[in-house]
C-alpha cells in the first residue's frame, strides 16, 4: 500500500474510476476479511449528508452523545472545507462504510497535537459494516497520510467510554499518553479524554537498482 502523495484532488485529477493520489484499496491485509474490497478516498460534497448520518449512527449506536457533540459530528461540510475528510467505500456496492478526518500538512485538527505530530478525529464505522476491519483500514490510512507528511508521531483523543476503539488503537501499536490527558469532556459520565500516540518509523528506502553486468 503506497503512501498518498497529496490530500486534495487537483484540477488535473484523473476521471472517475481511475486511481487518484491518496486513494488506497485494502484487499485482505492481515486477515481474509479485514478491509477487503474497500477503497479509502476523499469525501465528495454530495456525500456530506450521508457521512453525517454515518457518524451519527456510529457514535449514537453505543454511546450517549450530547446535542452539541452531535452537531459537531454532523458538520461535515465545515470540516471538509478546512481539513481532509476520508471515506471508506465498498468497491462492489459503493456504500459508505466509515470515515475519518485528518489535517492538511502543517496544521492540526485538535488541541492535542504538537509540532511534528499529526492528529485525527471522528473515526466512525457504520454499524452494519462492523467486523470488516474498516476501523483498522482507516487508521492505517491515517498512518500513511502522516508518513507522507513527514511527521514523527500520530496522536488522537478518545472518550473514556470508547473501549472498542481503545482496543483497536492498542492492537495497532498506539500507547496511552496519560501526561497529556488534560481535556475534560461534557455530557453523561464526564471524565477526561484519553490520549493515544504512535511513534512512526521512517518508510523503508527502495532497494538500489541491480548493478549493470559487463557485456
N, C-alpha and C positions, 0 to 999 in steps of 0.2 A: 504494500500500500504506500504510494508515494505521498510526500508532504505537499500540501497545497502551496502554490506559488503566489496566489493572490486571493483576496477575500471577496471582492465585489466584481460582478461581471462588467466588462467594458463594452464600449460601443461596437468593438470588433469581436464580440463573443460568438462562438460557433452557434449554428442554428439549433433549434430544439432537437433533442435526440443525440446530439454529438457530445462528447466528453468536454467538460469545462474544467479549467484550473480550479482546484479547491473541492471538486466533487470526488467522493470515494464510493466505491462499490464494495460492500462487505459480503463475501461469499464463503461462509463456513469457517471463519478463522476461530481457532480454539476448540470448538465443538461443532458437530454437524448442523446444528440449528442456530448457532449464535450469529445473529445479524445476516443470515443467509438471504440472498436476493434483495438487498436493501442498498439504496443509494443515499448518501448524505450530501445535500446541496443547500444553497441559499434559498430562503423563502421568497416567494413572489407576492406582490401586493394582493393579488386575487386570493391568496391563501391566508391572509392575516386573520380573518374571522374564524376560519377553520382551526388555525393554530391557537387562537384564544379559547375556542371551545375545547380543544385537546388539553390545554393546560388547566382549564377549569375542572375538567373531568379527572385529570391525572392527580391533581392536588386534593380536590374535594372527595375523591374516591376513598381516601384513607385518613385524611386529616381534617380537623376543624379549622377553617380559614376565615379571617375577618373580611368584611366588605371592602376595606381599604386595600388589603392584600389581593383580593380578587380583582380589584380594579387594576392593580399593577400587572397581574398575570395577563389580563385581557388587553392591555395597551400594547399590542404587538406593533402597530404602526409606528408609534413613537420610538420604540426600542429599535426597530429596523432602520429608522432614519439616522440613528446615532451609532449603532453597533452592527454586528453581523448576527443575524438570526438564521440558524441552520435547521433544516428539517430532514428527518429520515423517512424515505418514501419507499413503499413496496414496489419493486420493479414490475411485478405482474399486474397488480390492480391499480397502482397509482395512489393508494391510500396513504394518508399521513400517519406515521406510526410514533413519532417522537420529535422532540425539538430541544434546542439549547441555544444560548446566546453567548457570544464572545466579543471582546472589544476590538476595535481597529488597532493596528500597530501603534505603539507608543501611548495608548490610552488604557484606562481601567473601566470596569463596569460596576465596581463596588468599592467601598472604603477599605476593604481588606488588603488589596494588592499593594505591593511596594514596587519601587523601580526594579526592573529585571524580572518581574513576575507577570504572568497572565492569569486573570481570574475569569470564571464563567458563572452564569446564573441561569436559573429557571430551566433546568433539565427536567423534562417531563416525558413520560411514555404513556400512550393511550392505554387505558385499562385492558382493552381487547387484545393488545399486542404484547402483553407481558409474557415472559417466558421465551422470547425470541432473541434475547441478547441485544435489544435495541439500546438500553441504557449504557451497556458496555461499548457498543459501537459508537455512540455519540461521544462518550468520554474519551475513547481512543482518538476520535476525530479532533477533539479539543487539544489533546496532546500533540497531534500532528500540526495543528494550527500554531501552537506555542513553539514547536521546534522551527517551523518556517519563519516565525517572527524573531527567532534567536534569543528567547528568554531562558532563564535558568530554572524556573520553578513555576508550577501551576498550582493555584490556590483556589479555595472556594469556601463559602459558608454553607451550613446545612442546619436545619432546625433540629433540636434535640429529640423530637419525636419521630424523625425520619430514619428509623433504624434500618429499613430495607436499603435505602440509599447509602447509609454508612457501610453496610456490608459490601456493597458493590465497590465503593471507593477503596476500601481497605484491601479487597481482593485484587485491585488493580495497582496497589502499591502506595496509595495515599496514607499519610500518617497524621494523627491529631497534632494540632499546634495550640496547646492549651494557653500558652503565654500570649496568644493573640485573640483570645475569646473574650472580647470586651463589649460586644453589641448585645443589648437586651432586647428581646422580641416582645411584641404586643400580643394580645389575644389570649385564648384559653390556655392555661398552664404556664405561660410566660417562659422565663428562663433565658439563658444565654445561647446565642448561636454557636454551634460547633465550628471550628476552623480546621481545615484539612489542607495539606500540601504534599506535592510530589516533586522531588528534585529530578530534573531531566538530565539524561546523559546525551552528549552530542551524537548526532546521527553518524553512523559509520561512513568513512570515506569510501568512495567507489574503488574497486581494485584497479591497480595500474594495468595498462594495456600489455599484452604479451610482447616479449621482445621480438624484433624482426630477425628472422633467420637469414643468414647469408646465402645468396644464390650460388 
